[in-house]
């Protein structure tokens, strides 16, 4: 069935079916699924939390399996909170991917703020995934973007401030390159303090792309949740705040998103390396 109206003497149709489809999509429940993860290896089960290693010219920190509460009260879609299990553990980059690391793999440097030790930026979500695929092709390990849940879990393990807590404290500027101290520019990675788990720049410097397509949370307990990219082609999640953000936007639960092909100077990436029987062995 279609509705019709006259425009310049011609009948213009608007399909009711299309309208219903759009409405159904907008009201559909979140498309969260459980991500397929490698099996845990014996080495994974006894590896100490926070262990560090270098692989493929990059430094990684071991994030063990565990349970946490995803979300908070930072706004911008950070509620409702839900219980999430991450299993098994994984290796996450100690630093944001630098321009030197990007250039060695991709042969170019799209960044606005040039500097070998600065984070690569001006890359789209699709660009970031191509980088991970090329790393995987070159190395005997599986590299990818972290899911939104994995990123938040790792961040909360060493969080300097929880949601809404002490966000006006000048102490936080020692950990984050943000609008108040960045000079409206990125800075070499690792030049602020690390969080208590050993990660640098999880807050500030550049936002970091995550694997997920952006969707509103539900309140269901989940294991390894992800909104798989092939299920939608709209906005993709990025986390952590950038050099031009306030400190409140660097909190672990604050969510941001941009279009899949957006290339912005405040958005970069951090790499996750899978462990387990189908991932890297360190």
N, C-alpha and C positions, 0 to 999 in steps of 0.2 A: 504494500500500500504506500502511496506517496501523497504528500500535500502539494497543491499547486497554487500559484498566484500569477497574476499578469504583470509583466515587465516589458514595456515597449511593445506591447501587442503579442509578445511570445509567452508561451507557458513555460514557467521555470519550476522544475520539480526538486523537492528535497526529500530524500528517501527516509521514511520513518525507520526503516531497518538500520540505516547508518546511525541515526540518532540513538536508537536503542542500544546499538553496539557500543557507542562511545560512553553512554551512561553506565552500561554494565561494566566496562573496563574501569571507569573511575570509581565505582563502588565495590569492585572485586576485592576479596580479602588479600592481604599481602602474600606474594608468591615466594615465601621463604621455603627453601628446601635444605636438606642435610647434605653438605658437601662430601663427596667421596674423598677420603683421606687414606694415606698409606697405612699399612699395618705397623704397629709398634715393634721395633727390633729389640733384642735383649739389651743392646747398648743404650737405647733410648730410655729404658725403664730405670736405669741406674745413673744416668747422666745428671750431675748436680745442676739445679736451677741457676741461671746466670753464667754458665760456662761459656767461654769464648773460643772462637776458632776462626781461622782465615781459610777461605776457599775461593778459587777463581779470582784472586786479587781483591777480595772484599772481606770485611770483618763481620762476623755474625755472633749473636748472643742466643743461647739456648733458652727457649720459653717452654716450660714443662706443661703437660696436660693439667687441666684444672677446671674449676667451676667458678663463675663470677656472675654478677648482676650487670647486664648490659643496659645502658640508658641512664637517665638521671633527670635533673630539672634545669638543664642549661637552655632549654627551649629549642626552637628550630627542628622539631621532630624527635627530640631525645627521650620522650616518654611515650608509652608507659615502659617502666623497667620490666625486665624479664630475666629469668634464670637461664644461663647458657653454659653448656659443657663444651670445652675445647679438648679434643682428643684425637690422635696423640699430640705430643709436643711438636715444636717446629723451630727452625733457625730463622731469626729475623735480623736484617741488617742493622748493625750498630749505628750506622750513619745513613743519612739520605744519600741517594746515588749522586755522585759528583759529575761535573762536566767532563772531567778526564775519563772516568769510567764509562760514561755514555759514548764519548767520542771513539774510544778504542773499539767498541762493539758496533756502533752505528755509522761511524765515519763522518759524522757531522756534529754541529753544536748549535741547537736552536735558541739557546738562552739569551735573554736580554742583558743580564748582568754577567758579563764574561769573567771567568776565572776558573782555572783547572780544579781548585779545591772547593769552589762554590757548588751548591746543589744545581743539578740540571733543572731547568724550568722551561716554560713555553712548550711543553709536550702535552699532547692529547692523551686521553685514556687509551685510545687505540695504539698510539705511539709507545706508551709504556708497556703494553702487552706484547708488542713486537720486540721490544728490547728483551723482555723475559724469555720469549720464545727463542731468540737468537742466543742468549746465554745458555739456555737448556740444550740447544743444538751443539754448542761448542764444548760444553762441560758434561761430566758424568754425574749430573744431578738435575733435579727438577726445580726451576725457578719460576716464580709467579708473583703477582700482586697479593698482598694479604687480603682476606675478607674483612669486611667492616668489623665483625665480631672479633677476629684475631687481632686486628690493630688495636681495638679498644681494650681487649684483655691484656695485651702486652703493655699498653700505656698505663693501665690501672695498677699493674704489678709494681711499678716504680713511681706512681703519681706524686708530684710535688704538692698539688692541691686537688681536692675532690670537687665535685660539682658545686659551684657557688661558694666555695670556701676560700677565704683570704685572696680573692681575685684582685683586690686593690693593693695587695702587699707589694712593696718595691722589691722584696726578696725574690719574687718570681722572675724579675727581669734578669737575674743572674743565670736563669735557665733558658730563657726564650728571647729570640730576636723578633721583636714586635714593633708596632708603630712608634712606641715611646722611646725606643733606643736603637732602632735599626738604621736611621738616616734614610728611610724609604728605599732600602736596597737589601738584597740577600747578602750573606756573609759566608766565608768558608765554613764547612761543616765541622762540628766538634769544637767550636770556639766559645761556646757557653758551657755551663756546668752540665754534667750528665744527671739523669734522674737516678734514683736509688738502685735501679736495676742495671744501670750501665748504658742506657740508650741516650743518644744526643739528638737534640732538635725534634723530638716527637711533638713538641709544641713550638710553633714559630718557624721562622726562616721561610719554608714553603709548605703549603698544604701537600698532602700525599695521597695520590690516587689509591683507592681500594677496588677490589674486584667487583663489588656489588653494583647493580642498578638500584637507584634510590627508590625505596618504598617506605610507607609508614610502618612503624613497629606494631606488632600485636603483643599480647601479654602472655603468650604460651611459652612454657619451658622448652628449650630446643637444644640440639647438639649440632655443632658446626654449621650454624645457619648461614645461608647465602641466598641472594637473589641472583640466579645465574644469568650471565650476560645474554645468552641466546634467547632468554624469555622476553626480553624487551630491549629496545634500542634508544631509550630516552636518557634521562640524566643519570650520571654515575657519581658515586660517593667519593668525596675526598675529605681527609681528616687532618686536624692538628693546627690549623691556623697558619698564617703567613707573616711576612715581614711588615705588612701594612695593616695588620689586625690588632685589636685590643687583646689584652691578656685573657679576658673572659672567653674569647673564641678559640683559645688553645686548650681548654679543659678536655679531659678524656672523653666525655660523652657528647660534646658538641658536634653536630653534624652539618656538613656542607655538601653541595653537589653542583656539578656543572655538566653541560652537554658533552656527549661522547667524543665530539671532535673539537672541543674548546681547547685552545692553546693560550695559556695565561701565564704571565710572569711570576705569579705567586703560587703556581701549582707544579709540583715535581713528583717524586716517587721514592719509595723504599722497597727493597726486595725481600721476599720471603723465600727460603730454600726448604723444600720438603726433606724430612728425615724418613726413617723407616725403611722397609724392605724395597720400596719402589722409588725411594728418594736418595739423597746424598748420604754417604757414610763418613762420619768424621770421628 
